[in-house]
Amino acid sequence: MTHPIIHMQDIKKHFGNVIALNGVTFDVTAGECHCLLGDNGAGKSTFIKTMSGVHKPTSGEILFEGKPLSFSSPRDAMEAGIATVFQDLAMIPLMSVTRNFFMGREPTKGRGLAKRFDLNAANDICMEEMRKMGINLRAPDQAVGTLSGGERQTVAIARAVYFGAKVLILDEPTSALGVRQTSNVLSTIARVRAQGVGVVFISHNVRHAMAVGDRFTVLNRGQTLGTARKGEITSAELQDLMAGGQELATLDTSLGDTI
């Protein structure tokens, strides 16, 4: 039996009197894409921040590679091997692809006061890592802002994997992309999964999740409504869970079966 890389058991998160997460259990194994689906306000953002060390859970347990673990900061999570790619990507558009790829972790050569950024080595690494993800850059020194949205997502994903991510959390990576760019990102996720990285794919788009997901968990108002493996649930059933089931059916009837 394959054990999860990270297992979050009965996670609760309160902000004063507001209950943002109310007993969420979730895990991801190596080489798996586990999709967390939910509409706006479902608790996805709080869940991401709890898994990545931004928030400490009010109660519950986090196991990483089978051992209890408590993150004091996002840096703790990153050092453990949990990388998060947020929607804003944290990139500087006018800076080169290479500089964005190695931001804060630049390879150096020389010693002591003579130590300096090894740009040639960095360019070679950047080009190779992007090639592995299916992107052939025109040049590593081109501004990252000249890339498409899907290519920028791929830079962020490739960067996380290169620096040792065991779990990769993707926050709505396809939400603002066109069809072609979405296809590129979904292909990148498949490549990452094939390398043995556990992928947590956060989305409200059922079609995109079904394209790459191995398991699907639906979150609603801070609670999980269930988890299913691929083949155990249809897109329509997932959509129905996300939308509120009977509420959607009632609305559909009142609008003359137009939904």
C-alpha positions as CSV (number, residue, x, y, z in Angstrom):
1,M,0.0,0.0,0.0
2,T,1.3,3.5,-0.9
3,H,1.4,5.8,2.0
4,P,0.6,9.5,1.6
5,I,3.4,12.1,1.4
6,I,1.2,14.4,3.4
7,H,-2.0,13.6,5.3
8,M,-4.2,16.2,6.9
9,Q,-6.5,14.7,9.5
10,D,-9.7,16.4,10.8
11,I,-8.3,19.9,10.2
12,K,-10.2,22.8,11.7
13,K,-9.4,26.5,11.3
14,H,-11.2,29.2,13.1
15,F,-10.8,33.0,12.7
16,G,-12.5,34.2,15.8
17,N,-16.1,33.1,15.5
18,V,-15.8,32.2,11.9
19,I,-15.2,28.5,11.1
20,A,-13.2,28.5,7.8
21,L,-12.4,24.7,7.9
22,N,-14.5,22.3,9.9
23,G,-12.9,18.8,10.0
24,V,-11.2,18.5,6.6
25,T,-9.3,15.3,5.9
26,F,-7.2,15.2,2.8
27,D,-4.0,13.5,1.6
28,V,-1.9,13.0,-1.5
29,T,0.5,10.3,-2.5
30,A,3.6,10.3,-4.7
31,G,2.8,10.5,-8.4
32,E,-0.8,11.3,-7.8
33,C,-2.9,14.3,-8.7
34,H,-5.6,14.9,-6.0
35,C,-8.0,17.6,-7.0
36,L,-9.7,19.8,-4.4
37,L,-12.8,21.2,-5.9
38,G,-15.1,23.9,-4.6
39,D,-17.0,27.1,-5.5
40,N,-16.0,30.5,-4.2
41,G,-16.2,30.6,-0.4
42,A,-15.8,26.9,0.0
43,G,-12.6,27.2,2.0
44,K,-10.1,26.4,-0.7
45,S,-7.8,29.4,0.0
46,T,-7.7,28.7,3.8
47,F,-7.0,25.0,3.1
48,I,-4.1,26.0,0.8
49,K,-2.6,28.3,3.4
50,T,-2.9,25.7,6.1
51,M,-1.2,23.0,4.1
52,S,1.6,25.4,3.0
53,G,2.4,26.8,6.4
54,V,0.8,30.2,6.2
55,H,-1.9,29.3,8.8
56,K,-1.6,27.0,11.8
57,P,-4.7,24.8,12.1
58,T,-6.8,25.4,15.2
59,S,-7.0,21.6,15.7
60,G,-6.2,18.5,13.7
61,E,-3.0,16.7,12.7
62,I,-0.7,17.0,9.8
63,L,1.5,14.0,8.9
64,F,4.4,14.4,6.5
65,E,5.9,11.2,5.3
66,G,4.2,9.5,8.2
67,K,5.5,11.8,10.9
68,P,3.6,14.5,12.8
69,L,4.7,17.9,11.6
70,S,3.8,21.5,12.5
71,F,4.8,24.3,10.1
72,S,5.7,27.7,11.7
73,S,6.0,29.4,8.3
74,P,5.8,28.9,4.6
75,R,9.6,28.5,4.6
76,D,9.2,25.5,6.9
77,A,6.8,23.9,4.4
78,M,9.1,24.7,1.5
79,E,12.1,23.2,3.2
80,A,10.1,20.0,3.9
81,G,9.2,19.8,0.2
82,I,5.8,21.4,0.0
83,A,5.8,24.1,-2.8
84,T,2.8,26.3,-3.6
85,V,2.2,28.0,-7.0
86,F,-0.3,30.8,-6.3
87,Q,-2.4,32.5,-9.0
88,D,-0.2,35.6,-9.0
89,L,2.9,33.4,-9.6
90,A,5.3,35.9,-7.7
91,M,7.2,36.8,-10.9
92,I,8.7,40.1,-12.1
93,P,7.6,40.6,-15.7
94,L,10.6,42.6,-16.9
95,M,13.1,40.2,-15.4
96,S,14.5,37.3,-17.5
97,V,13.1,33.8,-17.3
98,T,16.3,32.6,-15.7
99,R,16.3,35.3,-13.1
100,N,12.7,34.5,-12.2
101,F,13.5,30.8,-12.1
102,F,16.4,31.2,-9.6
103,M,15.1,34.2,-7.6
104,G,16.8,34.0,-4.2
105,R,18.5,30.7,-5.1
106,E,21.0,31.7,-7.7
107,P,23.9,29.2,-8.5
108,T,27.3,30.8,-7.9
109,K,30.9,30.3,-8.8
110,G,34.1,31.4,-7.1
111,R,34.8,31.7,-3.4
112,G,34.5,34.4,-0.7
113,L,34.3,37.9,-2.0
114,A,34.9,36.6,-5.6
115,K,31.7,34.6,-5.5
116,R,29.2,35.6,-8.1
117,F,26.1,34.5,-9.9
118,D,26.9,31.9,-12.5
119,L,24.7,33.1,-15.3
120,N,25.8,30.6,-17.9
121,A,25.1,27.6,-15.6
122,A,21.7,29.2,-14.6
123,N,20.7,29.7,-18.2
124,D,21.6,26.1,-19.1
125,I,19.6,24.7,-16.2
126,C,16.6,26.9,-16.9
127,M,16.5,25.9,-20.6
128,E,16.8,22.2,-19.7
129,E,14.2,22.3,-17.0
130,M,11.7,24.1,-19.2
131,R,12.4,21.6,-22.0
132,K,11.5,18.8,-19.7
133,M,8.2,20.4,-19.2
134,G,7.6,20.7,-22.9
135,I,8.5,24.4,-23.3
136,N,11.3,25.3,-25.7
137,L,12.3,28.9,-24.8
138,R,13.5,31.2,-27.5
139,A,16.2,32.4,-25.1
140,P,16.6,32.2,-21.3
141,D,17.3,35.9,-21.1
142,Q,13.9,36.9,-22.6
143,A,11.6,38.8,-20.2
144,V,9.2,36.4,-18.4
145,G,6.5,38.9,-19.2
146,T,6.8,38.0,-22.9
147,L,5.7,34.4,-22.2
148,S,2.0,33.3,-22.4
149,G,0.1,32.8,-19.2
150,G,0.4,29.0,-19.6
151,E,4.2,29.3,-20.1
152,R,4.6,31.4,-17.0
153,Q,2.7,28.8,-15.0
154,T,5.1,26.2,-16.4
155,V,8.1,28.3,-15.3
156,A,6.7,28.4,-11.7
157,I,6.0,24.7,-11.7
158,A,9.4,23.8,-13.2
159,R,11.0,26.0,-10.6
160,A,9.2,24.3,-7.7
161,V,10.1,20.8,-9.0
162,Y,13.7,21.7,-9.6
163,F,14.1,22.9,-6.1
164,G,12.9,19.6,-4.6
165,A,9.1,19.8,-4.3
166,K,7.6,16.5,-3.1
167,V,4.1,18.0,-2.9
168,L,3.1,20.7,-5.4
169,I,0.0,22.8,-4.6
170,L,-1.5,24.5,-7.6
171,D,-3.9,27.3,-6.8
172,E,-6.4,27.6,-9.7
173,P,-3.7,27.3,-12.3
174,T,-6.0,27.3,-15.3
175,S,-8.6,29.9,-14.1
176,A,-7.4,32.8,-16.3
177,L,-6.1,30.9,-19.3
178,G,-7.4,30.2,-22.8
179,V,-7.9,26.7,-24.3
180,R,-4.4,26.3,-25.7
181,Q,-2.6,27.7,-22.6
182,T,-4.8,25.5,-20.4
183,S,-3.8,22.4,-22.4
184,N,-0.1,23.3,-21.9
185,V,-0.6,23.6,-18.1
186,L,-2.5,20.3,-17.8
187,S,0.3,18.6,-19.9
188,T,2.8,20.1,-17.5
189,I,0.9,18.7,-14.5
190,A,0.9,15.2,-16.1
191,R,4.7,15.4,-16.5
192,V,5.2,16.5,-12.9
193,R,3.0,13.6,-11.7
194,A,5.0,11.2,-13.8
195,Q,8.2,12.3,-12.0
196,G,6.7,11.1,-8.7
197,V,5.6,14.5,-7.3
198,G,2.3,14.6,-5.4
199,V,0.1,17.3,-7.0
200,V,-2.7,19.0,-5.2
201,F,-4.8,20.7,-7.9
202,I,-7.2,23.4,-6.5
203,S,-9.9,24.3,-8.9
204,H,-13.6,25.1,-9.5
205,N,-13.4,23.8,-13.1
206,V,-14.5,20.1,-13.1
207,R,-13.5,19.5,-16.8
208,H,-9.9,20.6,-16.1
209,A,-9.8,18.5,-12.9
210,M,-11.1,15.4,-14.7
211,A,-8.4,15.7,-17.3
212,V,-5.5,15.2,-14.9
213,G,-7.0,14.1,-11.6
214,D,-6.6,10.6,-9.9
215,R,-8.8,11.5,-7.0
216,F,-11.4,14.2,-6.4
217,T,-12.5,15.8,-3.1
218,V,-15.3,18.4,-3.0
219,L,-15.1,21.2,-0.4
220,N,-18.2,23.1,0.6
221,R,-18.4,25.7,3.4
222,G,-15.3,24.4,5.0
223,Q,-16.3,20.7,5.0
224,T,-15.5,17.9,2.6
225,L,-18.6,16.3,0.9
226,G,-16.7,13.2,-0.1
227,T,-13.7,11.8,-2.0
228,A,-13.9,9.6,-5.2
229,R,-11.3,8.1,-7.5
230,K,-11.3,8.5,-11.2
231,G,-13.9,6.2,-12.7
232,E,-16.0,6.3,-9.5
233,I,-17.7,9.6,-10.3
234,T,-18.8,11.5,-13.4
235,S,-18.2,15.1,-14.2
236,A,-21.9,15.8,-13.8
237,E,-21.9,14.2,-10.3
238,L,-18.9,16.3,-9.3
239,Q,-20.5,19.5,-10.7
240,D,-23.7,18.6,-8.8
241,L,-21.8,18.2,-5.5
242,M,-20.0,21.5,-6.0
243,A,-23.2,23.4,-6.9
244,G,-25.2,22.1,-3.9
245,G,-27.1,19.1,-5.3
246,Q,-30.8,19.6,-4.6
247,E,-30.5,23.4,-4.5
248,L,-29.3,23.3,-8.2
249,A,-32.0,20.9,-9.2
250,T,-34.7,23.1,-7.7
251,L,-33.3,26.2,-9.4
252,D,-33.1,24.3,-12.7
253,T,-36.8,23.3,-12.4
254,S,-37.8,26.9,-11.6
255,L,-36.0,28.2,-14.6
256,G,-37.5,25.7,-17.0
257,D,-34.7,23.1,-17.2
258,T,-32.2,25.6,-18.6
259,I,-29.2,24.9,-16.4
